Amino acid sequence: MRICVVGTGYVGLVAGTCLADQGFHVICVDRDEAKIAGLKEGNLPIYEPGLEDILRRAMRKGALEFTTDGHGPIAAADVVYIAVGTPSSEDGSADLGAVYAVAEQIGEAMDGPTTVVIKSTVPVGTADAVRARIAARTTETFDVISNPEFLKEGAAVEDFTHPDRIVVGCASPESVKVMQALYAGLVRTGRPIVFMDNRSAELTKYAANALLATKISFMNEIARLCEAVGADVEAVRLGVGSDSRIGPRFLFAGAGFGGSCFPKDIRALQEQGRAVGLELEITAAVESVNRSQKDLMADKVIQRFGSDLSGKTFAIWGLAFKPRTDDVREAPALVVIRRLLDAGASIQAYDPEAMTEAQHGLADHPRASEVAYTDGPLTAADGADALVLMTEWSEFRNPDLQALGDCLVQRVIFDGRNIYPPEVVAEAGFEYHGIGRTA
């Protein structure tokens, strides 16, 4: 089976590479010439553990190719994946311009029966619109499949090759057979392929992300209540998560969620509701709580050190929105840094992977030059008035507290991910500020 993947962003690159590793011949297409040139050399434009090794292996076997010219690969393909970005428009709805442009390109290039698989995150009704655009440009037989991705950044390879489930929206028995053949190697352990109609598949992606985000915001709000009444959110989390109806995942209180999926998808889901006359009140509350949660660590710093932070320096450990990625899109750390810069502070930051992206993300701030990007955690802490932890990278979990205390001007830790036991850091002579935890 010949596969063409249009789009080499996060989703397209992971899907194309992993499918090539499954034994299919895959050609990935992207109009970004610099990105394609780098990929031909085996260089990834993103950081994703394990992906580079698979990509280089598939290229050595001749199973994976990259090009900027999509016409030939689309014409020769049995299956074409649409995996381009759907960023938020100003009103929060998904911008489908790139998806529709690829649909039109497919219609003009296809040269035989073709299965078109939409891997991009798209609102309800997109498959119908894609089908219409292709049909207007071809007389060939084709079908449009909705196949949303459920990849976690930092664990995308594992999620693709060992999925919890695969959701497929399609309209014909022939399409069912194609998708079963494509994913047979991924579901041998009994994980299901869940078949449904296109619109249900499209909505499943948004509903799943919104529910996970709801769990996070719910626990963040409970954490604030814990602080107000003197309870410990970690104990509450364990008690709540032990209920089999709820489960322990996505119940960790913290400084808010970011990334390319949850914030964007929540806004898009709300806009889909408005389009049919519905106000989705729960998702609106989830977004509101998350916005305020991103400011929480800066509020704690200002409450402790005062509203004028001129002359103060703060160490920031972690810039990516989560560990095992270099993605800083809507990262809470950047919100905190901007707030502290606005208050007059200087910043010494360290992240194992995301410093270049963070530098780009903060470049528009008038005091961006007051952010120093350092070569390690203790270098970031050296001479700082306090440490603010924002991303729970493994290398931050067990610091040498004596060495850390010697670096800091004041032994003050703001733990934005609750990874340190308060009693342990207190015994080491630190003043501890977590989220929903007793000091």
Helices and strands as residue ranges (DSSP letters): E 2-6, H 10-21, E 25-29, H 33-40, H 51-60, E 64-67, H 71-76, E 79-82, H 97-109, E 114-118, H 126-135, E 142-146, H 156-161, E 166-169, H 173-183, G 184-186, E 193-196, H 198-229, H 233-241, H 262-275, H 281-305, E 313-317, H 332-342, E 346-350, H 355-361, G 368-370, E 371-373, H 377-381, E 386-389, G 394-396, H 401-407, E 412-415, H 422-427, E 431-433
